[in-house]
Amino acid sequence: MAPIPGSGLAKGLAVTLRTMTKKTVTAQYPETQPELPPRTRGVIGLFEENCTVCMLCARECPDWCIYIDSHKETMPPAAPGGRERSRNVLDRFAIDFSLCMYCGICIEVCPFDALFWSPEFEYAETDIHELTHERDKLREWMWTVPEPPALDPGAEEPKEIAAARKTADKLEAQQAAEAEAARGQQTAREQEGPA
């Protein structure tokens, strides 16, 4: 059986009329910002204070898009009569986002939590050379990094937090004992004074 001439056109017009009456689902991007999940992977931020210039992130990067320069500084001995120590000082930390494939390996291998995912994704540039973000720009991205999610109420407390709490409790008990001893001495002096 041959199709009726013009049936394809009628079907197309029917689809057009049906969709014209429905609400649009397309969000016009620059005017309406997308609602992103809380831990969205956007750009990588650098927390410079935690960086020890171990170069692990640069070595593990499959795209070789992380550039790190450093120099060694001699530190005075920690104790009198000790040896001088040397430590690496960060001179340059840059990520070329025109090469980066956002795999996150650098963030995962960083042993000192110096790299973080930021949900920011609007950093397009007109010149490709401006996509190499130096450490000052990477530091700016840190302010957009969300807080880590809260621990599950039934989860075991991390050992670092437990150790810090134990130390804080010891210090608090020691300070309370010293304050009590000082009060005892003060009342003893007051009782001896008038006599």
PyMOL CGO cylinders between C-alpha atoms (Angstrom):
from pymol import cmd
from pymol.cgo import CYLINDER

trace = [
    CYLINDER, 0.00, 0.00, 0.00, 1.43, 3.38, -0.99, 0.3, 1, 1, 1, 1, 1, 1,
    CYLINDER, 1.43, 3.38, -0.99, 1.56, 6.17, 1.56, 0.3, 1, 1, 1, 1, 1, 1,
    CYLINDER, 1.56, 6.17, 1.56, -0.90, 8.99, 1.15, 0.3, 1, 1, 1, 1, 1, 1,
    CYLINDER, -0.90, 8.99, 1.15, 0.79, 12.00, -0.43, 0.3, 1, 1, 1, 1, 1, 1,
    CYLINDER, 0.79, 12.00, -0.43, 1.46, 14.69, 2.17, 0.3, 1, 1, 1, 1, 1, 1,
    CYLINDER, 1.46, 14.69, 2.17, 1.09, 12.35, 5.20, 0.3, 1, 1, 1, 1, 1, 1,
    CYLINDER, 1.09, 12.35, 5.20, 4.70, 13.00, 6.24, 0.3, 1, 1, 1, 1, 1, 1,
    CYLINDER, 4.70, 13.00, 6.24, 4.05, 16.74, 6.19, 0.3, 1, 1, 1, 1, 1, 1,
    CYLINDER, 4.05, 16.74, 6.19, 0.88, 16.28, 8.25, 0.3, 1, 1, 1, 1, 1, 1,
    CYLINDER, 0.88, 16.28, 8.25, 2.74, 14.18, 10.85, 0.3, 1, 1, 1, 1, 1, 1,
    CYLINDER, 2.74, 14.18, 10.85, 5.50, 16.82, 11.11, 0.3, 1, 1, 1, 1, 1, 1,
    CYLINDER, 5.50, 16.82, 11.11, 2.96, 19.62, 11.55, 0.3, 1, 1, 1, 1, 1, 1,
    CYLINDER, 2.96, 19.62, 11.55, 1.17, 17.57, 14.23, 0.3, 1, 1, 1, 1, 1, 1,
    CYLINDER, 1.17, 17.57, 14.23, 4.43, 17.23, 16.19, 0.3, 1, 1, 1, 1, 1, 1,
    CYLINDER, 4.43, 17.23, 16.19, 5.09, 20.97, 15.82, 0.3, 1, 1, 1, 1, 1, 1,
    CYLINDER, 5.09, 20.97, 15.82, 1.61, 21.89, 17.05, 0.3, 1, 1, 1, 1, 1, 1,
    CYLINDER, 1.61, 21.89, 17.05, 1.90, 19.48, 19.98, 0.3, 1, 1, 1, 1, 1, 1,
    CYLINDER, 1.90, 19.48, 19.98, 5.24, 20.92, 21.15, 0.3, 1, 1, 1, 1, 1, 1,
    CYLINDER, 5.24, 20.92, 21.15, 4.16, 24.54, 20.66, 0.3, 1, 1, 1, 1, 1, 1,
    CYLINDER, 4.16, 24.54, 20.66, 1.63, 24.21, 23.45, 0.3, 1, 1, 1, 1, 1, 1,
    CYLINDER, 1.63, 24.21, 23.45, 4.07, 22.70, 25.97, 0.3, 1, 1, 1, 1, 1, 1,
    CYLINDER, 4.07, 22.70, 25.97, 6.40, 24.65, 28.27, 0.3, 1, 1, 1, 1, 1, 1,
    CYLINDER, 6.40, 24.65, 28.27, 9.98, 24.86, 26.99, 0.3, 1, 1, 1, 1, 1, 1,
    CYLINDER, 9.98, 24.86, 26.99, 12.63, 22.88, 28.85, 0.3, 1, 1, 1, 1, 1, 1,
    CYLINDER, 12.63, 22.88, 28.85, 15.68, 24.51, 27.31, 0.3, 1, 1, 1, 1, 1, 1,
    CYLINDER, 15.68, 24.51, 27.31, 17.50, 26.82, 29.72, 0.3, 1, 1, 1, 1, 1, 1,
    CYLINDER, 17.50, 26.82, 29.72, 19.10, 29.80, 28.01, 0.3, 1, 1, 1, 1, 1, 1,
    CYLINDER, 19.10, 29.80, 28.01, 22.57, 29.50, 29.57, 0.3, 1, 1, 1, 1, 1, 1,
    CYLINDER, 22.57, 29.50, 29.57, 24.03, 32.95, 30.11, 0.3, 1, 1, 1, 1, 1, 1,
    CYLINDER, 24.03, 32.95, 30.11, 20.74, 34.37, 31.39, 0.3, 1, 1, 1, 1, 1, 1,
    CYLINDER, 20.74, 34.37, 31.39, 19.85, 31.42, 33.63, 0.3, 1, 1, 1, 1, 1, 1,
    CYLINDER, 19.85, 31.42, 33.63, 22.67, 29.75, 35.53, 0.3, 1, 1, 1, 1, 1, 1,
    CYLINDER, 22.67, 29.75, 35.53, 22.53, 25.95, 35.82, 0.3, 1, 1, 1, 1, 1, 1,
    CYLINDER, 22.53, 25.95, 35.82, 21.90, 24.34, 39.21, 0.3, 1, 1, 1, 1, 1, 1,
    CYLINDER, 21.90, 24.34, 39.21, 25.06, 22.33, 39.78, 0.3, 1, 1, 1, 1, 1, 1,
    CYLINDER, 25.06, 22.33, 39.78, 25.46, 19.44, 42.25, 0.3, 1, 1, 1, 1, 1, 1,
    CYLINDER, 25.46, 19.44, 42.25, 27.36, 20.49, 45.39, 0.3, 1, 1, 1, 1, 1, 1,
    CYLINDER, 27.36, 20.49, 45.39, 30.63, 18.66, 44.58, 0.3, 1, 1, 1, 1, 1, 1,
    CYLINDER, 30.63, 18.66, 44.58, 30.80, 19.52, 40.87, 0.3, 1, 1, 1, 1, 1, 1,
    CYLINDER, 30.80, 19.52, 40.87, 34.20, 19.22, 39.19, 0.3, 1, 1, 1, 1, 1, 1,
    CYLINDER, 34.20, 19.22, 39.19, 34.97, 22.53, 37.56, 0.3, 1, 1, 1, 1, 1, 1,
    CYLINDER, 34.97, 22.53, 37.56, 38.46, 23.96, 37.92, 0.3, 1, 1, 1, 1, 1, 1,
    CYLINDER, 38.46, 23.96, 37.92, 41.35, 22.98, 40.21, 0.3, 1, 1, 1, 1, 1, 1,
    CYLINDER, 41.35, 22.98, 40.21, 42.24, 25.24, 43.14, 0.3, 1, 1, 1, 1, 1, 1,
    CYLINDER, 42.24, 25.24, 43.14, 45.59, 25.35, 45.00, 0.3, 1, 1, 1, 1, 1, 1,
    CYLINDER, 45.59, 25.35, 45.00, 45.92, 25.68, 48.78, 0.3, 1, 1, 1, 1, 1, 1,
    CYLINDER, 45.92, 25.68, 48.78, 49.51, 26.89, 48.69, 0.3, 1, 1, 1, 1, 1, 1,
    CYLINDER, 49.51, 26.89, 48.69, 50.21, 26.53, 52.42, 0.3, 1, 1, 1, 1, 1, 1,
    CYLINDER, 50.21, 26.53, 52.42, 49.83, 22.75, 52.17, 0.3, 1, 1, 1, 1, 1, 1,
    CYLINDER, 49.83, 22.75, 52.17, 52.11, 22.36, 49.13, 0.3, 1, 1, 1, 1, 1, 1,
    CYLINDER, 52.11, 22.36, 49.13, 55.50, 20.84, 50.01, 0.3, 1, 1, 1, 1, 1, 1,
    CYLINDER, 55.50, 20.84, 50.01, 56.75, 20.81, 46.39, 0.3, 1, 1, 1, 1, 1, 1,
    CYLINDER, 56.75, 20.81, 46.39, 56.88, 17.02, 46.35, 0.3, 1, 1, 1, 1, 1, 1,
    CYLINDER, 56.88, 17.02, 46.35, 56.14, 17.16, 42.59, 0.3, 1, 1, 1, 1, 1, 1,
    CYLINDER, 56.14, 17.16, 42.59, 53.89, 14.10, 42.82, 0.3, 1, 1, 1, 1, 1, 1,
    CYLINDER, 53.89, 14.10, 42.82, 51.01, 15.84, 41.04, 0.3, 1, 1, 1, 1, 1, 1,
    CYLINDER, 51.01, 15.84, 41.04, 53.24, 16.91, 38.13, 0.3, 1, 1, 1, 1, 1, 1,
    CYLINDER, 53.24, 16.91, 38.13, 54.77, 13.43, 37.78, 0.3, 1, 1, 1, 1, 1, 1,
    CYLINDER, 54.77, 13.43, 37.78, 51.40, 11.66, 37.80, 0.3, 1, 1, 1, 1, 1, 1,
    CYLINDER, 51.40, 11.66, 37.80, 49.66, 14.07, 35.41, 0.3, 1, 1, 1, 1, 1, 1,
    CYLINDER, 49.66, 14.07, 35.41, 48.99, 12.19, 32.14, 0.3, 1, 1, 1, 1, 1, 1,
    CYLINDER, 48.99, 12.19, 32.14, 48.85, 15.46, 30.17, 0.3, 1, 1, 1, 1, 1, 1,
    CYLINDER, 48.85, 15.46, 30.17, 51.94, 17.08, 31.68, 0.3, 1, 1, 1, 1, 1, 1,
    CYLINDER, 51.94, 17.08, 31.68, 49.97, 20.27, 32.22, 0.3, 1, 1, 1, 1, 1, 1,
    CYLINDER, 49.97, 20.27, 32.22, 51.28, 21.09, 35.73, 0.3, 1, 1, 1, 1, 1, 1,
    CYLINDER, 51.28, 21.09, 35.73, 54.38, 23.27, 35.92, 0.3, 1, 1, 1, 1, 1, 1,
    CYLINDER, 54.38, 23.27, 35.92, 56.24, 23.55, 39.24, 0.3, 1, 1, 1, 1, 1, 1,
    CYLINDER, 56.24, 23.55, 39.24, 59.44, 25.48, 39.99, 0.3, 1, 1, 1, 1, 1, 1,
    CYLINDER, 59.44, 25.48, 39.99, 61.10, 25.59, 43.41, 0.3, 1, 1, 1, 1, 1, 1,
    CYLINDER, 61.10, 25.59, 43.41, 64.36, 26.27, 45.17, 0.3, 1, 1, 1, 1, 1, 1,
    CYLINDER, 64.36, 26.27, 45.17, 65.95, 24.94, 48.36, 0.3, 1, 1, 1, 1, 1, 1,
    CYLINDER, 65.95, 24.94, 48.36, 66.32, 27.07, 51.47, 0.3, 1, 1, 1, 1, 1, 1,
    CYLINDER, 66.32, 27.07, 51.47, 68.49, 26.24, 54.45, 0.3, 1, 1, 1, 1, 1, 1,
    CYLINDER, 68.49, 26.24, 54.45, 66.61, 26.32, 57.74, 0.3, 1, 1, 1, 1, 1, 1,
    CYLINDER, 66.61, 26.32, 57.74, 68.28, 26.87, 61.11, 0.3, 1, 1, 1, 1, 1, 1,
    CYLINDER, 68.28, 26.87, 61.11, 68.50, 23.85, 63.43, 0.3, 1, 1, 1, 1, 1, 1,
    CYLINDER, 68.50, 23.85, 63.43, 65.35, 23.03, 65.38, 0.3, 1, 1, 1, 1, 1, 1,
    CYLINDER, 65.35, 23.03, 65.38, 67.32, 22.47, 68.59, 0.3, 1, 1, 1, 1, 1, 1,
    CYLINDER, 67.32, 22.47, 68.59, 70.61, 24.01, 69.73, 0.3, 1, 1, 1, 1, 1, 1,
    CYLINDER, 70.61, 24.01, 69.73, 73.52, 21.95, 68.48, 0.3, 1, 1, 1, 1, 1, 1,
    CYLINDER, 73.52, 21.95, 68.48, 71.40, 20.32, 65.77, 0.3, 1, 1, 1, 1, 1, 1,
    CYLINDER, 71.40, 20.32, 65.77, 71.99, 20.20, 62.04, 0.3, 1, 1, 1, 1, 1, 1,
    CYLINDER, 71.99, 20.20, 62.04, 70.71, 22.72, 59.56, 0.3, 1, 1, 1, 1, 1, 1,
    CYLINDER, 70.71, 22.72, 59.56, 67.83, 21.49, 57.48, 0.3, 1, 1, 1, 1, 1, 1,
    CYLINDER, 67.83, 21.49, 57.48, 66.87, 22.28, 53.90, 0.3, 1, 1, 1, 1, 1, 1,
    CYLINDER, 66.87, 22.28, 53.90, 63.36, 22.57, 52.54, 0.3, 1, 1, 1, 1, 1, 1,
    CYLINDER, 63.36, 22.57, 52.54, 61.81, 23.22, 49.15, 0.3, 1, 1, 1, 1, 1, 1,
    CYLINDER, 61.81, 23.22, 49.15, 60.17, 26.60, 48.62, 0.3, 1, 1, 1, 1, 1, 1,
    CYLINDER, 60.17, 26.60, 48.62, 57.52, 26.96, 45.92, 0.3, 1, 1, 1, 1, 1, 1,
    CYLINDER, 57.52, 26.96, 45.92, 58.41, 29.53, 43.25, 0.3, 1, 1, 1, 1, 1, 1,
    CYLINDER, 58.41, 29.53, 43.25, 55.87, 28.68, 40.56, 0.3, 1, 1, 1, 1, 1, 1,
    CYLINDER, 55.87, 28.68, 40.56, 52.83, 26.44, 40.41, 0.3, 1, 1, 1, 1, 1, 1,
    CYLINDER, 52.83, 26.44, 40.41, 50.79, 26.63, 37.21, 0.3, 1, 1, 1, 1, 1, 1,
    CYLINDER, 50.79, 26.63, 37.21, 48.19, 24.47, 35.50, 0.3, 1, 1, 1, 1, 1, 1,
    CYLINDER, 48.19, 24.47, 35.50, 47.56, 24.76, 31.78, 0.3, 1, 1, 1, 1, 1, 1,
    CYLINDER, 47.56, 24.76, 31.78, 43.80, 24.23, 31.49, 0.3, 1, 1, 1, 1, 1, 1,
    CYLINDER, 43.80, 24.23, 31.49, 44.02, 24.14, 27.69, 0.3, 1, 1, 1, 1, 1, 1,
    CYLINDER, 44.02, 24.14, 27.69, 45.82, 20.78, 28.10, 0.3, 1, 1, 1, 1, 1, 1,
    CYLINDER, 45.82, 20.78, 28.10, 44.11, 19.51, 31.26, 0.3, 1, 1, 1, 1, 1, 1,
    CYLINDER, 44.11, 19.51, 31.26, 41.60, 16.70, 30.75, 0.3, 1, 1, 1, 1, 1, 1,
    CYLINDER, 41.60, 16.70, 30.75, 40.13, 17.08, 34.28, 0.3, 1, 1, 1, 1, 1, 1,
    CYLINDER, 40.13, 17.08, 34.28, 40.88, 13.51, 35.30, 0.3, 1, 1, 1, 1, 1, 1,
    CYLINDER, 40.88, 13.51, 35.30, 41.57, 14.52, 38.92, 0.3, 1, 1, 1, 1, 1, 1,
    CYLINDER, 41.57, 14.52, 38.92, 44.65, 12.33, 39.32, 0.3, 1, 1, 1, 1, 1, 1,
    CYLINDER, 44.65, 12.33, 39.32, 46.66, 15.29, 40.66, 0.3, 1, 1, 1, 1, 1, 1,
    CYLINDER, 46.66, 15.29, 40.66, 44.06, 15.89, 43.39, 0.3, 1, 1, 1, 1, 1, 1,
    CYLINDER, 44.06, 15.89, 43.39, 43.93, 12.22, 44.35, 0.3, 1, 1, 1, 1, 1, 1,
    CYLINDER, 43.93, 12.22, 44.35, 47.71, 11.72, 44.57, 0.3, 1, 1, 1, 1, 1, 1,
    CYLINDER, 47.71, 11.72, 44.57, 48.45, 14.90, 46.55, 0.3, 1, 1, 1, 1, 1, 1,
    CYLINDER, 48.45, 14.90, 46.55, 49.45, 13.58, 50.00, 0.3, 1, 1, 1, 1, 1, 1,
    CYLINDER, 49.45, 13.58, 50.00, 49.08, 16.98, 51.69, 0.3, 1, 1, 1, 1, 1, 1,
    CYLINDER, 49.08, 16.98, 51.69, 45.65, 18.12, 50.40, 0.3, 1, 1, 1, 1, 1, 1,
    CYLINDER, 45.65, 18.12, 50.40, 47.00, 21.08, 48.46, 0.3, 1, 1, 1, 1, 1, 1,
    CYLINDER, 47.00, 21.08, 48.46, 44.73, 20.62, 45.40, 0.3, 1, 1, 1, 1, 1, 1,
    CYLINDER, 44.73, 20.62, 45.40, 40.93, 20.73, 45.39, 0.3, 1, 1, 1, 1, 1, 1,
    CYLINDER, 40.93, 20.73, 45.39, 38.04, 20.68, 42.92, 0.3, 1, 1, 1, 1, 1, 1,
    CYLINDER, 38.04, 20.68, 42.92, 36.18, 23.96, 42.63, 0.3, 1, 1, 1, 1, 1, 1,
    CYLINDER, 36.18, 23.96, 42.63, 32.67, 24.01, 41.09, 0.3, 1, 1, 1, 1, 1, 1,
    CYLINDER, 32.67, 24.01, 41.09, 33.56, 27.11, 39.04, 0.3, 1, 1, 1, 1, 1, 1,
    CYLINDER, 33.56, 27.11, 39.04, 33.37, 26.42, 35.32, 0.3, 1, 1, 1, 1, 1, 1,
    CYLINDER, 33.37, 26.42, 35.32, 33.19, 29.89, 33.75, 0.3, 1, 1, 1, 1, 1, 1,
    CYLINDER, 33.19, 29.89, 33.75, 36.81, 30.68, 33.01, 0.3, 1, 1, 1, 1, 1, 1,
    CYLINDER, 36.81, 30.68, 33.01, 36.84, 30.85, 29.21, 0.3, 1, 1, 1, 1, 1, 1,
    CYLINDER, 36.84, 30.85, 29.21, 39.48, 33.11, 27.68, 0.3, 1, 1, 1, 1, 1, 1,
    CYLINDER, 39.48, 33.11, 27.68, 39.90, 34.65, 24.25, 0.3, 1, 1, 1, 1, 1, 1,
    CYLINDER, 39.90, 34.65, 24.25, 43.62, 33.81, 24.19, 0.3, 1, 1, 1, 1, 1, 1,
    CYLINDER, 43.62, 33.81, 24.19, 44.76, 30.22, 24.80, 0.3, 1, 1, 1, 1, 1, 1,
    CYLINDER, 44.76, 30.22, 24.80, 47.85, 31.45, 26.68, 0.3, 1, 1, 1, 1, 1, 1,
    CYLINDER, 47.85, 31.45, 26.68, 45.61, 32.92, 29.38, 0.3, 1, 1, 1, 1, 1, 1,
    CYLINDER, 45.61, 32.92, 29.38, 44.33, 29.43, 30.22, 0.3, 1, 1, 1, 1, 1, 1,
    CYLINDER, 44.33, 29.43, 30.22, 47.61, 28.76, 32.02, 0.3, 1, 1, 1, 1, 1, 1,
    CYLINDER, 47.61, 28.76, 32.02, 46.65, 29.73, 35.55, 0.3, 1, 1, 1, 1, 1, 1,
    CYLINDER, 46.65, 29.73, 35.55, 49.51, 30.67, 37.85, 0.3, 1, 1, 1, 1, 1, 1,
    CYLINDER, 49.51, 30.67, 37.85, 49.43, 30.10, 41.61, 0.3, 1, 1, 1, 1, 1, 1,
    CYLINDER, 49.43, 30.10, 41.61, 47.74, 33.42, 42.43, 0.3, 1, 1, 1, 1, 1, 1,
    CYLINDER, 47.74, 33.42, 42.43, 44.83, 32.57, 40.11, 0.3, 1, 1, 1, 1, 1, 1,
    CYLINDER, 44.83, 32.57, 40.11, 44.70, 28.98, 41.45, 0.3, 1, 1, 1, 1, 1, 1,
    CYLINDER, 44.70, 28.98, 41.45, 44.56, 30.42, 44.98, 0.3, 1, 1, 1, 1, 1, 1,
    CYLINDER, 44.56, 30.42, 44.98, 41.53, 32.54, 44.00, 0.3, 1, 1, 1, 1, 1, 1,
    CYLINDER, 41.53, 32.54, 44.00, 39.67, 29.36, 43.01, 0.3, 1, 1, 1, 1, 1, 1,
    CYLINDER, 39.67, 29.36, 43.01, 40.11, 28.03, 46.58, 0.3, 1, 1, 1, 1, 1, 1,
    CYLINDER, 40.11, 28.03, 46.58, 37.49, 30.50, 47.86, 0.3, 1, 1, 1, 1, 1, 1,
    CYLINDER, 37.49, 30.50, 47.86, 34.86, 28.75, 45.73, 0.3, 1, 1, 1, 1, 1, 1,
    CYLINDER, 34.86, 28.75, 45.73, 35.67, 25.23, 47.01, 0.3, 1, 1, 1, 1, 1, 1,
    CYLINDER, 35.67, 25.23, 47.01, 32.70, 24.01, 49.12, 0.3, 1, 1, 1, 1, 1, 1,
    CYLINDER, 32.70, 24.01, 49.12, 33.12, 22.62, 52.61, 0.3, 1, 1, 1, 1, 1, 1,
    CYLINDER, 33.12, 22.62, 52.61, 33.48, 18.84, 52.75, 0.3, 1, 1, 1, 1, 1, 1,
    CYLINDER, 33.48, 18.84, 52.75, 30.24, 17.00, 53.49, 0.3, 1, 1, 1, 1, 1, 1,
    CYLINDER, 30.24, 17.00, 53.49, 29.45, 16.31, 57.13, 0.3, 1, 1, 1, 1, 1, 1,
    CYLINDER, 29.45, 16.31, 57.13, 30.34, 12.94, 58.56, 0.3, 1, 1, 1, 1, 1, 1,
    CYLINDER, 30.34, 12.94, 58.56, 27.67, 10.30, 58.73, 0.3, 1, 1, 1, 1, 1, 1,
    CYLINDER, 27.67, 10.30, 58.73, 26.25, 10.33, 62.30, 0.3, 1, 1, 1, 1, 1, 1,
    CYLINDER, 26.25, 10.33, 62.30, 26.92, 6.60, 62.65, 0.3, 1, 1, 1, 1, 1, 1,
    CYLINDER, 26.92, 6.60, 62.65, 30.46, 6.79, 61.26, 0.3, 1, 1, 1, 1, 1, 1,
    CYLINDER, 30.46, 6.79, 61.26, 33.56, 6.20, 63.34, 0.3, 1, 1, 1, 1, 1, 1,
    CYLINDER, 33.56, 6.20, 63.34, 35.34, 9.39, 64.37, 0.3, 1, 1, 1, 1, 1, 1,
    CYLINDER, 35.34, 9.39, 64.37, 38.59, 9.97, 62.39, 0.3, 1, 1, 1, 1, 1, 1,
    CYLINDER, 38.59, 9.97, 62.39, 41.67, 9.16, 64.46, 0.3, 1, 1, 1, 1, 1, 1,
    CYLINDER, 41.67, 9.16, 64.46, 43.16, 12.62, 63.86, 0.3, 1, 1, 1, 1, 1, 1,
    CYLINDER, 43.16, 12.62, 63.86, 40.11, 14.33, 65.37, 0.3, 1, 1, 1, 1, 1, 1,
    CYLINDER, 40.11, 14.33, 65.37, 40.04, 11.86, 68.27, 0.3, 1, 1, 1, 1, 1, 1,
    CYLINDER, 40.04, 11.86, 68.27, 43.73, 12.51, 68.99, 0.3, 1, 1, 1, 1, 1, 1,
    CYLINDER, 43.73, 12.51, 68.99, 43.23, 16.28, 68.81, 0.3, 1, 1, 1, 1, 1, 1,
    CYLINDER, 43.23, 16.28, 68.81, 40.22, 16.07, 71.15, 0.3, 1, 1, 1, 1, 1, 1,
    CYLINDER, 40.22, 16.07, 71.15, 42.20, 13.92, 73.61, 0.3, 1, 1, 1, 1, 1, 1,
    CYLINDER, 42.20, 13.92, 73.61, 45.07, 16.44, 73.62, 0.3, 1, 1, 1, 1, 1, 1,
    CYLINDER, 45.07, 16.44, 73.62, 42.64, 19.34, 74.07, 0.3, 1, 1, 1, 1, 1, 1,
    CYLINDER, 42.64, 19.34, 74.07, 40.94, 17.54, 76.99, 0.3, 1, 1, 1, 1, 1, 1,
    CYLINDER, 40.94, 17.54, 76.99, 44.33, 16.93, 78.65, 0.3, 1, 1, 1, 1, 1, 1,
    CYLINDER, 44.33, 16.93, 78.65, 45.27, 20.60, 78.27, 0.3, 1, 1, 1, 1, 1, 1,
    CYLINDER, 45.27, 20.60, 78.27, 41.91, 21.70, 79.62, 0.3, 1, 1, 1, 1, 1, 1,
    CYLINDER, 41.91, 21.70, 79.62, 42.23, 19.39, 82.64, 0.3, 1, 1, 1, 1, 1, 1,
    CYLINDER, 42.23, 19.39, 82.64, 45.79, 20.60, 83.26, 0.3, 1, 1, 1, 1, 1, 1,
    CYLINDER, 45.79, 20.60, 83.26, 44.71, 24.26, 83.08, 0.3, 1, 1, 1, 1, 1, 1,
    CYLINDER, 44.71, 24.26, 83.08, 41.80, 23.57, 85.44, 0.3, 1, 1, 1, 1, 1, 1,
    CYLINDER, 41.80, 23.57, 85.44, 44.16, 21.87, 87.93, 0.3, 1, 1, 1, 1, 1, 1,
    CYLINDER, 44.16, 21.87, 87.93, 46.60, 24.79, 87.74, 0.3, 1, 1, 1, 1, 1, 1,
    CYLINDER, 46.60, 24.79, 87.74, 43.76, 27.29, 88.25, 0.3, 1, 1, 1, 1, 1, 1,
    CYLINDER, 43.76, 27.29, 88.25, 42.49, 25.28, 91.24, 0.3, 1, 1, 1, 1, 1, 1,
    CYLINDER, 42.49, 25.28, 91.24, 45.99, 25.17, 92.74, 0.3, 1, 1, 1, 1, 1, 1,
    CYLINDER, 45.99, 25.17, 92.74, 46.36, 28.94, 92.25, 0.3, 1, 1, 1, 1, 1, 1,
    CYLINDER, 46.36, 28.94, 92.25, 42.99, 29.53, 93.94, 0.3, 1, 1, 1, 1, 1, 1,
    CYLINDER, 42.99, 29.53, 93.94, 44.04, 27.26, 96.84, 0.3, 1, 1, 1, 1, 1, 1,
    CYLINDER, 44.04, 27.26, 96.84, 47.27, 29.20, 97.28, 0.3, 1, 1, 1, 1, 1, 1,
    CYLINDER, 47.27, 29.20, 97.28, 45.39, 32.49, 97.13, 0.3, 1, 1, 1, 1, 1, 1,
    CYLINDER, 45.39, 32.49, 97.13, 42.90, 31.45, 99.83, 0.3, 1, 1, 1, 1, 1, 1,
    CYLINDER, 42.90, 31.45, 99.83, 45.78, 30.14, 101.97, 0.3, 1, 1, 1, 1, 1, 1,
    CYLINDER, 45.78, 30.14, 101.97, 47.53, 33.56, 101.72, 0.3, 1, 1, 1, 1, 1, 1,
    CYLINDER, 47.53, 33.56, 101.72, 44.29, 35.35, 102.53, 0.3, 1, 1, 1, 1, 1, 1,
    CYLINDER, 44.29, 35.35, 102.53, 43.80, 33.22, 105.65, 0.3, 1, 1, 1, 1, 1, 1,
    CYLINDER, 43.80, 33.22, 105.65, 47.40, 33.77, 106.79, 0.3, 1, 1, 1, 1, 1, 1,
    CYLINDER, 47.40, 33.77, 106.79, 47.34, 37.53, 106.07, 0.3, 1, 1, 1, 1, 1, 1,
    CYLINDER, 47.34, 37.53, 106.07, 44.94, 38.81, 108.75, 0.3, 1, 1, 1, 1, 1, 1,
    CYLINDER, 44.94, 38.81, 108.75, 46.33, 36.58, 111.49, 0.3, 1, 1, 1, 1, 1, 1,
]
cmd.load_cgo(trace, "trace")
